[in-house]
Amino acid sequence: MPKIVAKFNTVPEAMIAKAFLEVNGISAYVLDEHSSQLRPFLVPAMGWVRLQVADEDVVRALELLDQQEPV
């Protein structure tokens, strides 16, 4: 089952993290991408913009995200 590995304030931040994971061989999905762009003021209420990976990739994804340079 897919797991959420990170939450972001904005879609661009989430997309950068998604691309970073994918370059390192992990498929990732940005949840809430479209709804947060339509109503950005609701992002906190929606649980932020979430980044999800497959269950078997969680540990590696968290390691990579910890290494990622801040945006």
C-alpha positions as CSV (number, residue, x, y, z in Angstrom):
1,M,0.0,0.0,0.0
2,P,1.4,3.5,-0.9
3,K,2.7,5.6,2.0
4,I,3.1,9.3,2.5
5,V,6.7,10.2,3.0
6,A,6.6,14.0,3.0
7,K,4.3,17.0,3.2
8,F,4.9,20.3,1.5
9,N,3.5,23.9,1.6
10,T,3.4,24.2,-2.2
11,V,3.1,22.0,-5.3
12,P,6.5,23.2,-6.7
13,E,8.3,22.0,-3.6
14,A,6.6,18.6,-3.8
15,M,7.4,18.3,-7.5
16,I,11.1,19.0,-6.9
17,A,11.1,16.2,-4.2
18,K,9.2,13.9,-6.6
19,A,11.8,14.5,-9.4
20,F,14.6,13.9,-7.0
21,L,13.2,10.6,-5.9
22,E,12.5,9.6,-9.5
23,V,16.1,10.4,-10.6
24,N,17.2,8.0,-7.9
25,G,14.9,5.2,-9.1
26,I,11.9,5.6,-6.9
27,S,8.4,6.2,-8.4
28,A,6.6,9.0,-6.5
29,Y,3.2,10.6,-6.7
30,V,2.1,14.1,-5.6
31,L,-1.3,14.0,-4.0
32,D,-3.6,17.0,-3.9
33,E,-1.7,18.7,-6.8
34,H,-4.7,20.0,-8.6
35,S,-6.9,20.9,-5.7
36,S,-4.1,22.8,-3.9
37,Q,-3.5,24.9,-7.1
38,L,-7.2,25.7,-7.3
39,R,-7.6,26.7,-3.7
40,P,-4.1,27.3,-2.2
41,F,-5.6,28.8,1.0
42,L,-7.1,25.4,1.8
43,V,-3.7,23.5,1.6
44,P,-3.3,23.3,5.4
45,A,-6.8,22.1,5.9
46,M,-6.3,19.4,3.2
47,G,-3.2,18.1,5.0
48,W,-0.7,20.0,2.8
49,V,0.6,18.7,-0.5
50,R,1.6,15.1,0.1
51,L,4.3,13.0,-1.6
52,Q,3.6,9.3,-1.7
53,V,5.7,6.2,-2.6
54,A,5.2,2.5,-2.7
55,D,5.5,0.7,0.7
56,E,8.7,-1.1,-0.3
57,D,10.4,2.3,-1.2
58,V,9.6,4.2,2.0
59,V,12.9,3.7,3.8
60,R,15.0,4.6,0.8
61,A,12.8,7.5,0.0
62,L,13.1,8.9,3.5
63,E,16.9,8.5,3.4
64,L,17.0,10.4,0.0
65,L,14.7,13.1,1.1
66,D,16.9,13.7,4.2
67,Q,19.9,14.1,1.9
68,Q,18.1,16.5,-0.4
69,E,19.3,20.1,-0.4
70,P,16.7,22.6,0.9
71,V,14.8,24.5,-1.8
